[in-house]
Amino acid sequence: MKKKYLFLFLIFFFLLKITVTAQTPPTGQAQTPQTSVEITNPLTSNTFDELLTKIITFLFWIAAPIASLMIIIAAFVLLTGGGDPKKVNQAKNMIIWALIGFIIIFLSLALINFLKAILGVQESTTFLENIKSLL
């Protein structure tokens, strides 16, 4: 067991050594000093407000097909259950929880916009205007 860990450590050590030494220029070439480092924003959002809106919109567009798929699967379970009370109850619970999950995601958009309006981050808009902005 110790040999395995030693072997993994040696592989890691040599790979790390190769990676670190690969960053140095070959001998004989002049090194140019780097004065500044620029890191680009990978999120493409400049404010927390924009980031939060993008996350909620993403979750909304993911939740809609998943909730629809869960309802279709529940209908399939209901139809293939053959009147079995266990299957009927399972399908009913699947439909209920899929709808509850979708409603929670749907209302999270309204809650975020409501909080933005209260805190003064965004102008007060109607709920339908917020839904139109998603489409």
PyMOL commands that set and color helices and strands:
alter all, ss='L'
color gray80, all
select helices_A, chain A and resi 2-21+48-80+85-119+127-134
alter helices_A, ss='H'
color red, helices_A
deselect
rebuild
show_as cartoon
